[in-house]
Amino acid sequence: MNVYIRLLMEPFRLADWVLQGTGKLSTDTLNGLKTFLHQSMDWSGDQLEKLSDQPLIRESDVGRALYQASRGMKEGAASTSDALSVASRATRYAFDVARKSVADSDRTVEEILFENVAVASVAGASFAGVSISKIQPSFRLNGEDVTLEQIAEDYRKQDPASVKRGPLLLIPGLFCDEGLWVDSGSPDSYADMTRELGYYPVNFRFNPGNPIPENGRALFNMLNSFFAHGDFYESRPKVICYSQGGLILRSAIYLSMQPGAAAGDYSKWLDHVIFIASPDGGSYIEKLGFWIGLGLSRVPLPVVSILGAIGNERSDAMKDLSHGVIREEDRAVNHPDRYGLNTYHGELDNIMGTQIYSSISNKEEIWGAWFGDGVVEDTSLRLLSDRVFRQKSDPENRVHHLEGLSHFQVMNAPQTASIVRMILSS
């Protein structure tokens, strides 16, 4: 994950490089122009002075006029040189100030992102030291992959009063596992909150290297079994999704809408879905990595081209994340042609849902919108705000935009916990 976060810093590095190069070019140009004009005007003054001293015109009005012109040319050379020196210094200062501003912004964003990665435990401990190819999408219980029957058995062991509201489905994001819900939330973790409110948390984990539609189908199969199980048949659970987990759930819901789906449309099975920081329009972190890699691969130098090709050998999950692709058929579209591709297919139209997302900047300038929450751009985060969430009942409470928080801080924010608590208490 840190590799992709660090790609966010590249625009700052690029901006500094451009400012440094442009500043040097500008000052070099001004200095060169100063030297050229000073020498040209000084030389011209010397020639006029020599001409004014010719015997035939030395004492004439013409001679005196030429001499005055020579003096004016030399004084003009000196004045022009001084003025361009001032301009050069001012230009250098302006570019130094601009570079400092970029450096300050770079430092601020990096601190916001990296100092808060651990806060939300975006990297689940269960992924440590495990080959990605060995990870199978699964239910999770007590730190292990388990079957649905083991979940049901554990559910039956609970005091009915402690799980009076029934199961709560928790869909984690990329490289997240059930630890996300234990280590996040303020003042209480989501795990503590859900237990306090009388829910039984049902945890999932997915292979972070799989295409999103593949993980979506895995969730689809698990949910079909879940809804058909006697212990959960009439439970109509609520769902909380974080980040890419929202895309995986949308993919599963889309599959449930297709003719012949075993459990039928999930709109009749799900009560309320909470989407936190869902990249519904994709993530620019992955896009940036793609375009940097593509650019390098087009450079006509063998070593650079190889580096570009390696850079584009990213996981299918990351490539899908680039544009928020949730359907298998959309994966057939060439990567550059996915820009402008419609990635919403009505899967949430008949399901009650709430959206929570954040922005690092509280301004709406182009940079603030592009950075979004530091991982997902603003346009992606609010892609479905008006189109879907504000079309539901109680539209004022369907979209919650938190300011000054990164993608990793939003999970731990008291505001997020308060919104989730309110929904789970209803």
N, C-alpha and C positions, 0 to 999 in steps of 0.2 A: 504493500500500500504506500509506503514511504516513497518508492520510486515514482509513483503517479503524483503524489503530493508535491514532490520536488519539481515536477514538470510545471507546476503552477508558478514557480519562481522564474521560469525561463523568460516570460514577457518582461520582467524587471531587468534581467541580465541583458536582454536584447535592447530594451530602452536605454540602459546605461551605455551599451556599446554604440548605439546610434548617436546618442548625445555626445559621447566622447569623440566619436569620429567626426560628427557634424561640427562640433565645437572647434576641434583642431583644424578642420577644413576652413571654417569661417575665419578663425583668427589667422591662419596661414594665408588665406586669401587677402585679408585686410593688411597684414604685414607686407605681403608681396606687392599689393597695390600701393601701399605707402612708399615702399622702396622705389617702385617704378615711377610713381608720380614725382617724388622728391628728386630723383636723379634726372628725370626728363625735364622738369621745370627748371632745375638748377642749371642743367646743360644749356637749355634754351636761353636762360638769363645770361650765361657766359657768352653765348654767341651774339646776343643783342648788344652786350657791353663791348665786345670786340668790334662789332659793326659800327657802333656809335663813336669809336675812337679812330675811325679811318680819317686820314688827313683832309679829305675833300668835304667831309660833313661834320668834323669834330666840333666846330664852333657854331654850326648852323642850328636852326630850330629843329630840323630833322634829327641831327645828332643828339641834341638834348632830349628829344622825345624818345629816341631809342634807348638812351641811357636810363631815363625814368622807367621805361618799360622793362628794362633788364632788372632794375632794382625791385620793381613790383613783382616780377616773375620769381625772383629769388625769395622775396618775403612771402609770396604765395606758396612757394615750395615748403618753406619752413612752417607756415601756418597749416598747410594741408597735412604735413607730416605729423605735427602735434595733434591735429584733430583726429587723424586716423589712428594714432597711438592711443588716444583716449577711447576711441570706438573699439579698438582691439581689446583694451583692458576691460571695457564694459561688457563686450561680448563674451570674453573669457569668464568674467564674473557671473554673467547671466547663465551660461552653460554650467558653471560650477554649482550654482544654486539649484538649477534644474536636476543635475546629477545627485545632489544631496537629497533633494525631495524624493527622487526615485529610490535612493538607498534607504531613506527613512521609511518609505512605503513598503519596500522589500522586507525590511527588518520587522515592521509591524505585522504584516501578513504572515511572515514566517513564524513569529512568536505566537500569533493567534492560532495557527494551524498546529505547529509541532508541540507547543507547550500543553495542548489540550487533547492530543491523540490518546494518551493513557486514560484520560478522564472518562471517556465513554467505552473504554475497552473495545475498540473496533476490531482488534485482532483477538479472536477467541483462543483460549489456551489449548483447546482440543486439537488445533491445527499444528501445534509445535512438534517438529520432528516427524510429522506424518506425511508420507508421499501423497500428493494431490490425487494421483491415479487410484489410490486405495480408498478414498473417501466416497461413501455412498450416501445419497439423500436418505434421511431417516428421522424417525421420532427420536427424542433424546430424554433420558431420565437418569439422574444421579451420575452425570458425566459419561454416559455410555449410550451407544446406539441400541435401541430396543424396538420390539414389535408393538403393534397396536394393542395386542392382547395384554402385554405387560403394562402398558399405559392404563388399560381398563382395569386390570387387577389392582394397580396402585390406587386408582380412583375409588374403587369400591372399599378400600381400606380406610379411606378418610372419614372423619366424623361428618355426617351429613350437614350439620350446622356450619362447619368450617368451609364447605364448598356449596353452600346453598344457591349460589348464582350459576353453578355449573362450570364447564370448561371455558378457558380463554386461550385462543390460539395466538402464539407468539412467533412471528416470521422475521428472522434476523437478516441483516445485510451481508454484503460481501465480506468473507473471512470472519464472520461473526458466528458465535454459537450461543448457547443458553447463558453463558457468562455475561452477555450484554445486559440482560435483564437483572442480573444480580449486582453488577458493578455500576449500574447507571441509575439515575433518578435522584432527585433532591427535593425534600430532605430525606425521603425514604427511597429505597430501591424499588424498581417496578415489581420485582418478585415479592417484596414485603407488602407493597400496596395491594397487589392482586389477592394475596392471601388474606390480608386484613379485610378486604371488601367481599370475601366469600367466593373467590374464583379458584378453579383448579387450573394452573398453567400447563398448557400442552406445548412443549418445545420441539423445534425442528432444527436440522442442520443440513446444508447443501454443499455440493462440491463446487468450490469457487472457480474451477477451471471449465465447468460445463457451460454450454450455451444457455442463455436465460430460458428459451422455450423448452429445453431439455429438463432443467430444474423445475420449470412450470408444470411439465407433464408428470414429473415425479411427485410434486405436491398434489396435483390433480388426482393421481392414483391413491395417495395416502388419504386425501380428504374423502374420496368416494368410499373407501373402507371405513373411515371414521364416521361418516354420516349414516352408513348402513349398520353400524354396530349397535347392539341393543342398549348399551349404556349411554350412548350419545345421540341416539336416533332423533330425539325431539329437543335437543339441547339448544339449538339456534345460538351458537356461540358468537361472541364479539371477537374481533381480531385486531392485533396491533402489529404493524409492519414498520421496519426501519430501513431506509435507504433502498438498496437493490431488492430487498424483500418485498417491497411494494410492487415491483415489476414482476417478480416471480408469482405473487398472488394474482395479479391481473392476468398473467398468462394462464394460470389454472382456471380462473373464472371464465376466460374466453373459451377454453376447451369445454367447460361445462355447458356453454351455450350452443355447442354444435349438435346436430341431429344424432340421436342414439347415445348421447352421454349417459353413463350408468346412473348417476344420481340426479341427472337433470340440472337445470339452471341453478347455480348456487344462490341466486337471489332469494330463494325460498328456504335456504338452509342457514344463511348468515344474518345476524342481527345488525351489526354495526362494525365498520372497518375504520381504523385510525391509521392514516398514512403519515409517517414522520420522515421528512427530508427525502421524499421519493423523487428520483430523477426521471420523471415521466417523459421528458424530452431528451433524455440522454445526459451524458456528463462531458464537459469540455476538457476535463483532465485526460480522458482517453482520446478525444478528438485531437488535442494538441499533440499527444504522443504520435498519433497516426500521421498528421501532416508534417511533423518534424521528420519522422521516418521516411515519408514519401518524398519530401524535399531532398533528403540525403541520398535516397536511392536514385534520384534523377541527376545528381552531380556526376559529370563524366570522369570520375577518378575511381579506379577499382576498389581501393580500401574504403573510401567514403560510401560507395554504392553498397558494399557488403555490410557496412554498419547500418545503413538504412534498411536493408533487407532483414537483418536481424531484429532491428527495432520494430518492424511490422509483424514479427512472429509472436504476437501476443495471444493470450488465451481467447477462446471463442466467447467466453463470458464478457471479457473486456471489450471485444469488438461489438457485441450486442449492446453493451452498456453505452457505447458511444452515441447511439441514437435512440435508446429506449426500446429496442426491438423485443417484442414479446411473442411473436408468431413465427413458427418454423418457416412458413412460406416467404416471410420477409427477409429471412437470412440469405435467400438466393439472390437478392439484389446486391450488386456490386457496392463495396463500401463507399466510394465517393458519391455514388448515385443515391445513397440513402438520405442525403440532405433534402429536406422537404417531404420526406416520406411520412404518410399518415400512420401514426403508431397507436392511435386510440380507436377501438372498434366497438364501442358501446357496452363494454363489459361492466361498467359501474353505473349504468343508467338506472337500474332497478335495485341498487343496493345503497342503503344509507351509509354515508361515509363522512369523515372529517379529515381535513388536511392541516398539517402543522409543518411549517418550514421556516428557515431563518436566513438572514443576510448579514455578512460581515459589516458592510457599510450601511448607514442609514440614509445615504443619499441616492438619488436616482440618476446620477451621471453615468456615462457609458461604462466607465471602469467598474463602478459599483455594481451595475447590472451584470457585467460580464463575470466578475468574480463570484457573485451570488453568495453561497455559503462557504466558498473556498474550495469546494469539490464539484459542485453543480451550479451552473449558471442560473441566474434569476428567471430567465424565460422558460427554462426547463422545469424549475420548481413550481412555477405558477401556470404551467401549460394547461392544466385541467381545472384551475380555480374557477374561472367564469363558465367554462364550457360544461363542467360536470358538477362540481361541489356546490356552487352557488345556485344551481338549478334545483337543489333539493329543499325539503322543508327546513324552516329556520335557517335561511341562508346566511344570516349575520354570524352564526356560530359554526359554520361549516369550513371556513378558511381562517387560519390563524398564522399571521406573519410576525415572527419575532425578529427584532433588530439587534445588531451587534454581536451575533453568535455565529460560530462556525458550524460546519457539518458535524463536528465531533462534540461541540458544546451543547447543541440543541437537545440531545438526549438527557443530559444532566441538568438542564435548566429547570428551576422551580416552576417557571411558567408552563413548560411542557407537562410536567408532572401534574400541575393543577388542572390543566385542560383534560388530560387523560383520566384523572380521578373523577372529574365531573361527569364525563361520558360513562365511565364504568359504574358510577353510582346510580345512573338513571335506569 
